[in-house]
């Protein structure tokens, strides 16, 4: 989407001082930036999502989505207006999503079904990985939280640490602070009801081969649903 900020609107924010100088009313710029945020921010919103099982669900929570950097955008717009520049400008964001619109997730994402303990990884609309996993241990209150999150980064040969563990993994892909996807070579079984009593500290434990496929294909910012 393209928003046009033209002279007609800008002129309403300008006034002439007693000295003959032109002054810009910054509150007008702030109101305009607030409009942009209200229109395009999707950070943390509830999304309608069609699962690989054919059902349509509402997914609440998480920190995925567009998030406008209000102070920086006000500052940058003010500078451009005062300089009288005509430009195509991408707004300043704290965080971006894959695309604009009601579906900001796009066609590259990981669908994690905690009930089925099964995930699907789609890249450019094509299913490239499907695997069972083990998520957070429900009995110990480590259940993996639901929601939509962005992949934060990926790291080869990381060591995951907590109060009572230090675990080396080959493939580490966090999406919710200290929770992420990784290989779990200490497990020989995945899926079913393992997570209920013998689950992780919240991470998605994956078979090593599946974790490698994900690592090789995933990038920062890809949505995890």
C-alpha positions as CSV (number, residue, x, y, z in Angstrom):
1,X,0.0,0.0,0.0
2,X,1.1,3.6,-0.7
3,X,0.0,6.5,1.4
4,X,0.4,9.9,-0.2
5,X,1.3,12.8,2.0
6,X,0.9,15.9,-0.2
7,X,1.2,19.6,0.0
8,X,-2.5,20.0,0.7
9,X,-2.2,18.1,3.9
10,X,1.2,19.5,4.9
11,X,0.0,23.1,4.3
12,X,-2.4,22.7,7.2
13,X,0.5,22.1,9.6
14,X,2.4,25.2,8.5
15,X,2.1,28.7,9.8
16,X,4.0,32.0,9.4
17,X,5.6,33.6,12.5
18,X,5.7,37.3,13.3
19,X,9.3,37.3,11.9
20,X,8.1,35.9,8.6
21,X,9.5,32.4,9.2
22,X,7.5,29.3,8.4
23,X,6.8,27.1,11.4
24,X,5.7,23.5,11.3
25,X,3.2,22.2,13.8
26,X,4.7,18.9,14.8
27,X,1.4,17.7,16.4
28,X,0.1,17.4,12.8
29,X,2.9,15.1,11.9
30,X,2.4,13.1,15.1
31,X,-1.3,12.6,14.2
32,X,-0.4,11.5,10.7
33,X,2.1,8.9,12.1
34,X,-0.5,7.7,14.6
35,X,-2.8,7.1,11.6
36,X,-0.1,5.1,9.9
37,X,0.4,3.0,13.1
38,X,-3.3,2.4,13.6
39,X,-3.7,1.4,9.9
40,X,-0.6,-0.9,9.5
41,X,0.6,-2.1,12.9
42,X,-0.2,-5.8,13.3
43,X,2.2,-6.5,16.2
44,X,0.6,-9.1,18.6
45,X,-2.8,-9.2,16.9
46,X,-5.2,-12.2,16.7
47,X,-4.9,-13.9,13.3
48,X,-7.2,-16.1,11.4
49,X,-5.2,-19.1,10.3
50,X,-6.0,-22.1,8.1
51,X,-4.2,-25.2,9.4
52,X,-2.7,-28.0,7.4
53,X,-5.5,-30.2,8.8
54,X,-8.1,-28.0,7.0
55,X,-9.6,-26.2,10.0
56,X,-9.7,-22.4,10.4
57,X,-8.6,-21.2,13.8
58,X,-7.9,-17.9,15.7
59,X,-4.4,-17.6,16.9
60,X,-3.9,-15.2,19.8
61,X,-0.7,-13.8,21.4
62,X,2.9,-13.6,20.3
63,X,5.0,-10.7,19.1
64,X,5.0,-11.2,15.3
65,X,3.9,-8.4,13.0
66,X,4.5,-4.8,11.8
67,X,5.4,-2.4,14.6
68,X,6.0,1.3,13.6
69,X,8.8,3.2,15.3
70,X,6.7,6.3,16.2
71,X,9.4,8.7,17.5
72,X,11.8,7.9,14.6
73,X,9.1,8.2,12.0
74,X,7.9,11.6,13.3
75,X,11.5,12.8,13.3
76,X,12.3,11.5,9.8
77,X,9.0,12.9,8.3
78,X,9.6,16.3,10.0
79,X,13.0,16.5,8.5
80,X,11.8,15.6,5.0
81,X,8.9,18.2,5.2
82,X,11.2,21.0,6.4
83,X,13.7,20.1,3.6
84,X,10.8,20.1,1.0
85,X,11.9,16.8,-0.3
86,X,9.7,14.6,-2.6
87,X,10.5,11.0,-1.8
88,X,9.1,7.5,-1.6
89,X,9.7,6.5,2.0
90,X,9.5,3.2,3.8
91,X,8.2,4.0,7.3
92,X,10.6,3.4,10.2
93,X,9.8,0.1,12.0
94,X,10.9,-1.5,15.2
95,X,9.9,-4.8,13.5
96,X,8.6,-5.8,10.1
97,X,6.4,-8.7,8.9
98,X,6.6,-10.8,5.7
99,X,3.9,-8.7,3.9
100,X,1.2,-6.0,4.5
101,X,-2.5,-6.8,4.7
102,X,-4.8,-9.0,6.8
103,X,-2.4,-12.0,6.1
104,X,1.0,-10.6,7.2
105,X,2.4,-14.1,7.6
106,X,2.7,-14.8,3.9
107,X,3.5,-18.2,2.4
108,X,6.8,-19.0,4.2
109,X,6.1,-20.0,7.8
110,X,6.3,-22.8,10.4
111,X,3.0,-24.2,11.6
112,X,3.4,-25.8,15.0
113,X,0.5,-28.0,16.2
114,X,1.1,-28.5,20.0
115,X,-1.9,-30.8,20.4
116,X,-0.7,-33.1,17.5
117,X,3.0,-32.6,18.4
118,X,3.6,-32.2,14.7
119,X,4.9,-29.3,12.6
120,X,4.8,-28.2,8.9
121,X,7.3,-25.8,7.4
122,X,6.2,-24.1,4.2
123,X,8.7,-22.2,2.1
124,X,7.2,-20.0,-0.8
125,X,4.0,-22.0,-0.4
126,X,5.6,-25.4,-0.8
127,X,5.7,-27.9,2.1
128,X,9.4,-28.7,2.6
129,X,9.4,-30.3,6.1
130,X,6.9,-32.2,8.2
131,X,7.9,-33.8,11.4
132,X,6.9,-34.9,14.9
133,X,8.5,-33.0,17.8
134,X,8.5,-32.8,21.6
135,X,7.4,-29.5,23.2
136,X,7.4,-28.1,26.8
137,X,6.7,-30.5,29.7
138,X,3.1,-29.9,30.9
139,X,3.6,-31.8,34.2
140,X,6.4,-29.3,35.2
141,X,4.5,-26.3,33.9
142,X,6.9,-25.7,31.0
143,X,4.2,-25.8,28.3
144,X,5.3,-24.1,25.1
145,X,3.1,-20.9,24.8
146,X,0.9,-20.5,21.7
147,X,0.8,-17.5,19.5
148,X,2.6,-16.1,16.4
149,X,6.3,-15.2,16.7
150,X,9.1,-14.3,14.4
151,X,12.3,-16.3,14.1
152,X,14.8,-14.1,16.0
153,X,18.0,-15.6,14.5
154,X,19.7,-18.9,13.8
155,X,22.9,-20.2,15.3
156,X,25.1,-23.2,14.6
157,X,26.5,-25.1,17.6
158,X,24.9,-23.2,20.4
159,X,24.8,-24.1,24.1
160,X,21.4,-23.8,25.7
161,X,21.6,-23.0,29.4
162,X,19.1,-22.7,32.3
163,X,19.0,-23.1,36.0
164,X,19.5,-26.8,35.9
165,X,20.8,-27.6,32.5
166,X,23.5,-26.8,29.9
167,X,22.8,-28.5,26.6
168,X,24.9,-28.2,23.4
169,X,22.9,-28.4,20.2
170,X,23.9,-28.2,16.5
171,X,20.9,-26.2,15.2
172,X,19.4,-23.4,17.3
173,X,16.5,-21.2,16.0
174,X,14.8,-19.2,18.8
175,X,11.4,-17.5,18.2
176,X,10.2,-16.5,21.7
177,X,13.0,-15.3,23.9
178,X,14.7,-18.5,25.1
179,X,12.2,-20.8,23.4
180,X,13.1,-22.1,19.9
181,X,13.6,-25.0,17.6
182,X,16.6,-27.3,18.0
183,X,17.9,-30.8,17.4
184,X,17.5,-33.2,20.3
185,X,19.9,-36.1,19.7
186,X,19.2,-37.5,23.2
187,X,15.7,-38.5,22.2
188,X,14.9,-41.5,20.0
189,X,11.1,-40.9,20.0
190,X,9.1,-37.8,19.1
191,X,5.4,-36.9,19.0
192,X,2.4,-38.4,20.7
193,X,2.1,-37.7,24.5
194,X,5.8,-37.5,25.4
195,X,5.6,-33.8,26.1
196,X,3.0,-34.2,28.8
197,X,5.4,-35.8,31.3
198,X,8.8,-35.9,29.6
199,X,8.8,-32.7,27.6
200,X,11.3,-29.9,27.2
201,X,11.8,-26.7,29.2
202,X,9.6,-25.1,26.5
203,X,11.6,-25.5,23.3
204,X,10.6,-27.5,20.3
205,X,12.8,-30.6,20.4
206,X,13.3,-32.0,16.8
207,X,14.9,-35.0,15.2
208,X,18.4,-33.9,14.1
209,X,17.8,-34.5,10.4
210,X,14.6,-32.4,10.5
211,X,16.3,-29.6,12.5
212,X,19.0,-29.4,9.8
213,X,16.5,-29.1,7.0
214,X,14.7,-26.3,8.9
215,X,18.0,-24.6,9.7
216,X,19.2,-24.6,6.1
217,X,15.9,-23.1,4.9
218,X,14.7,-20.7,7.6
219,X,15.6,-17.0,8.0
220,X,15.2,-14.3,10.6
221,X,11.6,-12.9,10.6
222,X,9.8,-16.0,9.3
223,X,6.6,-16.5,11.2
224,X,6.1,-19.4,13.7
225,X,2.4,-20.0,14.2
